[in-house]
Amino acid sequence: MKTNQFGKNGWTPDRIDSLNNKTYVITGTTSGTGFEAAKILLSKGAKVVMLNRNPKKSEDTIAALKQELGNSIEVSSIKMDLAELDSVKKAASSVLETVPQIDSLICNAAIAQVPKQTFTVDGFESQLGVNHYGNFLLQALLYRRIEESKGRIVVVGSMGYNLGIKTIQFENMNWDKNYSPNGVYSQSKLAQIMCVYELQDRLKKVGKMDIKAYACHPGASRTSLIKTSGSLLTRFVWQLMKWSPLVQSAEKGAYSQLMCATEPILDQNEFYGPTKRMNTVGPVRAHKLEPHAKDKAVAEKLWEVSEKAVGLKWNL
């Protein structure tokens, strides 16, 4: 593990050169780390295509970015709700029609701590449906364009992957018997991370080295993630915690996804994020990923289950 690759202070956006003629597609940019990532990419000259579920918030976001960075920035938005597979398909189709190049797809959007078992329109438990299945389908649909662009897939996971059961609960994917807001969030993030390394293996197997996939996490950042889907108590506790030394700004929370999207030489096998105070804050670089997140047998089964769930086989 190249722990000193970026020196004592870790990776920072100062390392990003001009991104003129580069295009980034990002999910969940109306607030938090996604907004900060979009802002930094645009400030470096990139084109940014935002995928958000709320068109009004997207318009407001574009206006705010133009006010801060100037009207010449190249930013656009396409409506997409990760909780609906049809919406993901429509959005991907729009991207393929209008975006000729994808240097990186950043899967940033997520929901967390949903207090009661809730289902997506497709019948999935909501956290697994949004965080894993929706993102998995989006990656599969945009894969060919990313490959043509010799681009990257960046999946924003969470240290929460290590806070629940240490495998995938295949016999009860909707958590009918043992639903818990934390447990299912952990499961959804574990699933996301596992599929990054499984994708790497599958690409290697067919000799496709032009497309790269990275897993990272934001640490504990001041975002609206808990506020938008957590219970009243969870939101209250998080409001108190937000100003503790264990929580950092949303801008710093965006560093790991920006690094994975732009840093020229980066080891795909690693897991990237803040490295201090139990990986909640601090310098961003590679750090330990627990072995269960790379369990090959579980990852292979998860991939097959996921393809079946979204009704699409990846065409590698």
C-alpha positions as CSV (number, residue, x, y, z in Angstrom):
1,M,0.0,0.0,0.0
2,K,1.4,3.3,-1.1
3,T,0.5,5.2,2.1
4,N,3.0,8.0,1.4
5,Q,2.0,8.6,-2.3
6,F,0.7,12.1,-1.5
7,G,2.9,13.1,1.3
8,K,2.1,14.1,4.9
9,N,-1.0,16.1,4.0
10,G,-2.5,13.5,1.6
11,W,-4.2,14.2,-1.7
12,T,-5.7,17.7,-2.3
13,P,-7.3,19.3,-5.3
14,D,-4.1,21.4,-5.9
15,R,-2.8,18.3,-7.7
16,I,-5.5,18.6,-10.4
17,D,-4.1,20.2,-13.6
18,S,-6.3,21.8,-16.3
19,L,-9.4,19.6,-17.1
20,N,-10.2,21.4,-20.4
21,N,-11.8,18.8,-22.8
22,K,-12.6,16.5,-19.9
23,T,-16.2,15.5,-19.1
24,Y,-17.5,14.2,-15.7
25,V,-20.9,12.7,-15.0
26,I,-21.8,12.9,-11.3
27,T,-24.9,11.7,-9.4
28,G,-26.3,13.7,-6.5
29,T,-24.8,17.2,-6.9
30,T,-27.5,19.5,-5.4
31,S,-25.7,19.6,-2.0
32,G,-22.9,18.1,0.0
33,T,-19.8,16.3,-1.4
34,G,-21.4,16.0,-4.9
35,F,-21.9,19.8,-5.1
36,E,-18.3,20.4,-3.9
37,A,-16.9,17.9,-6.4
38,A,-18.8,19.4,-9.3
39,K,-17.6,22.9,-8.2
40,I,-14.0,21.9,-8.1
41,L,-14.1,20.1,-11.4
42,L,-15.8,23.1,-13.1
43,S,-13.2,25.5,-11.6
44,K,-10.5,23.4,-13.3
45,G,-12.2,23.8,-16.7
46,A,-14.1,20.5,-16.9
47,K,-17.5,19.9,-18.3
48,V,-19.9,18.5,-15.7
49,V,-23.1,16.6,-16.3
50,M,-25.2,16.3,-13.2
51,L,-27.7,13.5,-12.6
52,N,-30.2,14.5,-9.9
53,R,-33.8,13.5,-9.1
54,N,-35.1,17.1,-8.5
55,P,-35.0,19.4,-11.6
56,K,-35.8,22.5,-9.6
57,K,-32.8,21.9,-7.2
58,S,-30.7,21.2,-10.2
59,E,-31.6,24.5,-11.8
60,D,-30.8,26.3,-8.5
61,T,-27.5,24.4,-8.3
62,I,-26.5,25.5,-11.8
63,A,-27.4,29.1,-11.0
64,A,-25.3,29.0,-7.8
65,L,-22.3,27.5,-9.6
66,K,-22.5,30.1,-12.4
67,Q,-22.8,32.9,-9.8
68,E,-19.6,31.6,-8.1
69,L,-17.6,30.5,-11.1
70,G,-19.0,32.6,-14.0
71,N,-21.4,32.0,-16.8
72,S,-18.9,30.4,-19.1
73,I,-18.7,27.1,-17.1
74,E,-20.0,24.1,-19.0
75,V,-22.5,22.5,-16.6
76,S,-25.8,20.7,-17.4
77,S,-28.3,18.5,-15.7
78,I,-30.3,15.4,-16.5
79,K,-33.2,14.2,-14.3
80,M,-32.6,10.8,-12.7
81,D,-34.0,9.0,-9.7
82,L,-31.9,6.1,-8.6
83,A,-34.9,4.6,-6.8
84,E,-36.5,3.9,-10.2
85,L,-34.8,1.6,-12.7
86,D,-36.9,3.2,-15.6
87,S,-35.6,6.6,-14.6
88,V,-32.0,5.4,-14.6
89,K,-32.5,3.9,-18.0
90,K,-34.0,7.1,-19.4
91,A,-31.2,9.2,-17.9
92,A,-28.6,6.9,-19.3
93,S,-30.2,7.1,-22.7
94,S,-30.1,10.9,-22.5
95,V,-26.4,10.8,-21.5
96,L,-25.5,8.5,-24.4
97,E,-27.4,10.8,-26.8
98,T,-25.8,14.1,-25.6
99,V,-22.5,13.3,-23.9
100,P,-19.9,12.0,-26.4
101,Q,-17.2,11.4,-23.8
102,I,-17.1,10.3,-20.2
103,D,-13.8,10.7,-18.5
104,S,-15.3,9.6,-15.2
105,L,-18.7,8.5,-13.9
106,I,-18.8,9.4,-10.2
107,C,-21.5,7.5,-8.3
108,N,-21.9,9.9,-5.4
109,A,-25.7,9.9,-4.6
110,A,-27.0,7.8,-1.8
111,I,-29.7,7.6,0.9
112,A,-29.0,6.6,4.5
113,Q,-30.6,5.5,7.8
114,V,-34.1,5.1,6.4
115,P,-36.0,4.5,9.7
116,K,-38.6,1.9,8.5
117,Q,-38.4,-0.7,5.8
118,T,-39.4,1.0,2.6
119,F,-39.5,-0.3,-1.0
120,T,-38.6,1.2,-4.3
121,V,-41.1,1.1,-7.2
122,D,-39.2,-2.0,-8.4
123,G,-39.8,-3.8,-5.1
124,F,-36.2,-3.4,-3.6
125,E,-35.5,-2.4,-0.1
126,S,-34.9,1.3,-0.6
127,Q,-31.3,1.7,0.6
128,L,-30.1,-1.3,-1.4
129,G,-32.3,-0.2,-4.3
130,V,-30.9,3.3,-4.5
131,N,-27.3,2.9,-3.3
132,H,-26.5,-0.4,-5.0
133,Y,-29.0,-1.5,-7.7
134,G,-29.6,2.0,-9.1
135,N,-25.9,2.8,-9.3
136,F,-25.0,-0.7,-10.6
137,L,-27.5,-0.3,-13.5
138,L,-26.2,3.2,-14.3
139,Q,-22.6,1.9,-14.5
140,A,-23.7,-1.0,-16.8
141,L,-25.6,1.3,-19.1
142,L,-22.8,3.9,-19.4
143,Y,-20.0,1.4,-19.4
144,R,-19.4,1.3,-23.2
145,R,-19.1,5.1,-23.4
146,I,-16.7,5.2,-20.5
147,E,-14.6,2.4,-22.1
148,E,-14.6,4.3,-25.5
149,S,-13.3,7.4,-23.5
150,K,-10.7,5.3,-21.6
151,G,-12.4,6.7,-18.6
152,R,-13.2,5.7,-15.0
153,I,-16.0,4.5,-12.7
154,V,-15.7,6.0,-9.2
155,V,-18.0,4.6,-6.6
156,V,-18.4,6.5,-3.4
157,G,-18.8,4.0,-0.6
158,S,-18.7,4.5,3.1
159,M,-16.9,3.2,6.2
160,G,-20.3,2.0,7.1
161,Y,-19.5,-1.1,5.0
162,N,-17.8,-2.4,8.0
163,L,-20.5,-1.7,10.6
164,G,-23.0,-4.4,9.7
165,I,-22.9,-8.1,9.0
166,K,-19.7,-9.0,7.2
167,T,-21.3,-10.6,4.1
168,I,-24.3,-10.2,1.8
169,Q,-27.6,-11.5,3.2
170,F,-28.6,-13.3,0.0
171,E,-31.5,-15.3,1.5
172,N,-33.3,-12.1,2.6
173,M,-32.1,-9.2,0.4
174,N,-35.1,-7.0,1.4
175,W,-34.4,-7.5,5.1
176,D,-38.0,-8.6,5.9
177,K,-37.1,-10.3,9.2
178,N,-34.3,-8.1,10.6
179,Y,-34.6,-4.6,9.1
180,S,-32.4,-2.0,10.8
181,P,-31.6,1.5,9.3
182,N,-27.8,1.0,10.0
183,G,-27.7,-2.6,9.1
184,V,-29.2,-2.1,5.7
185,Y,-27.2,1.0,4.9
186,S,-24.0,-0.9,5.8
187,Q,-25.2,-3.8,3.5
188,S,-25.8,-1.4,0.6
189,K,-22.4,0.2,0.9
190,L,-20.7,-3.2,1.2
191,A,-22.5,-4.3,-2.0
192,Q,-21.3,-1.1,-3.8
193,I,-17.7,-1.6,-2.8
194,M,-17.6,-5.3,-3.5
195,C,-18.9,-4.8,-7.1
196,V,-16.0,-2.3,-7.8
197,Y,-13.4,-5.0,-7.1
198,E,-15.5,-7.6,-9.0
199,L,-15.6,-5.3,-12.0
200,Q,-11.9,-4.9,-11.9
201,D,-11.5,-8.7,-11.9
202,R,-13.9,-9.1,-14.8
203,L,-12.1,-6.4,-16.8
204,K,-8.8,-8.0,-16.2
205,K,-10.1,-11.4,-17.3
206,V,-11.2,-10.1,-20.7
207,G,-8.0,-8.0,-21.1
208,K,-9.7,-4.6,-20.9
209,M,-7.3,-2.3,-19.1
210,D,-8.4,1.0,-20.6
211,I,-11.3,1.4,-18.2
212,K,-10.6,1.7,-14.5
213,A,-12.8,1.4,-11.4
214,Y,-12.2,2.9,-8.0
215,A,-13.8,2.6,-4.5
216,C,-13.5,5.5,-2.1
217,H,-15.4,7.1,0.8
218,P,-15.9,10.6,2.1
219,G,-15.3,10.0,5.8
220,A,-17.7,11.9,8.1
221,S,-18.7,15.0,6.3
222,R,-21.2,17.8,6.9
223,T,-23.8,16.9,4.3
224,S,-27.5,16.6,4.1
225,L,-27.4,12.8,3.7
226,I,-28.8,12.0,7.1
227,K,-31.1,15.0,7.1
228,T,-32.9,13.8,3.9
229,S,-33.6,10.2,4.9
230,G,-32.8,9.5,8.6
231,S,-35.2,9.3,11.5
232,L,-35.9,12.3,13.8
233,L,-33.5,11.0,16.5
234,T,-30.8,10.2,14.0
235,R,-31.0,13.6,12.5
236,F,-30.9,15.3,15.9
237,V,-27.8,13.3,17.0
238,W,-26.1,14.0,13.7
239,Q,-26.8,17.8,14.1
240,L,-25.0,17.6,17.4
241,M,-22.1,15.6,15.9
242,K,-21.6,17.7,12.9
243,W,-19.4,20.2,14.7
244,S,-17.3,17.6,16.5
245,P,-13.6,16.9,15.6
246,L,-14.8,13.6,14.0
247,V,-16.6,15.5,11.2
248,Q,-15.1,17.5,8.4
249,S,-16.4,19.9,5.7
250,A,-18.3,18.6,2.7
251,E,-15.5,20.1,0.5
252,K,-12.9,17.8,2.2
253,G,-15.4,15.0,2.0
254,A,-15.3,15.4,-1.8
255,Y,-11.5,15.0,-2.0
256,S,-11.4,11.2,-2.3
257,Q,-13.9,11.0,-5.2
258,L,-12.0,13.9,-7.0
259,M,-8.7,12.0,-6.5
260,C,-10.2,8.8,-7.9
261,A,-11.7,10.7,-10.9
262,T,-8.6,12.7,-11.8
263,E,-5.3,11.5,-10.3
264,P,-3.2,10.1,-13.3
265,I,-1.6,7.2,-11.5
266,L,-3.6,5.5,-8.8
267,D,-3.8,1.8,-7.7
268,Q,-7.3,0.4,-8.4
269,N,-6.8,-2.3,-5.8
270,E,-6.7,0.2,-2.9
271,F,-9.6,1.8,-1.0
272,Y,-9.3,5.6,-0.6
273,G,-10.5,8.1,2.0
274,P,-9.5,10.1,5.0
275,T,-7.0,8.4,7.3
276,K,-7.3,9.9,10.8
277,R,-9.7,9.3,13.7
278,M,-11.0,6.0,12.5
279,N,-11.0,7.2,8.9
280,T,-13.5,10.0,9.6
281,V,-11.3,13.0,8.8
282,G,-7.7,13.8,7.9
283,P,-5.3,13.3,4.9
284,V,-6.8,11.4,2.0
285,R,-5.0,8.4,0.7
286,A,-5.2,4.6,0.5
287,H,-6.0,2.8,3.7
288,K,-7.0,-0.6,4.9
289,L,-10.1,-2.4,3.5
290,E,-11.3,-5.3,5.6
291,P,-11.0,-8.7,3.9
292,H,-14.7,-9.4,3.8
293,A,-15.2,-6.6,1.2
294,K,-13.1,-8.6,-1.2
295,D,-14.6,-12.0,-0.6
296,K,-14.4,-13.4,-4.2
297,A,-17.2,-16.0,-3.9
298,V,-19.6,-13.5,-2.3
299,A,-18.7,-10.8,-4.9
300,E,-19.3,-13.2,-7.8
301,K,-22.7,-14.2,-6.5
302,L,-23.6,-10.6,-5.7
303,W,-22.8,-9.6,-9.3
304,E,-25.0,-12.3,-10.7
305,V,-27.8,-11.4,-8.3
306,S,-27.5,-7.7,-9.2
307,E,-27.6,-8.4,-12.9
308,K,-30.8,-10.4,-12.4
309,A,-32.3,-7.8,-10.2
310,V,-31.8,-4.9,-12.6
311,G,-32.6,-7.1,-15.7
312,L,-29.3,-6.4,-17.5
313,K,-26.1,-8.3,-18.1
314,W,-23.0,-6.2,-18.4
315,N,-21.6,-6.6,-21.8
316,L,-17.9,-6.6,-21.1
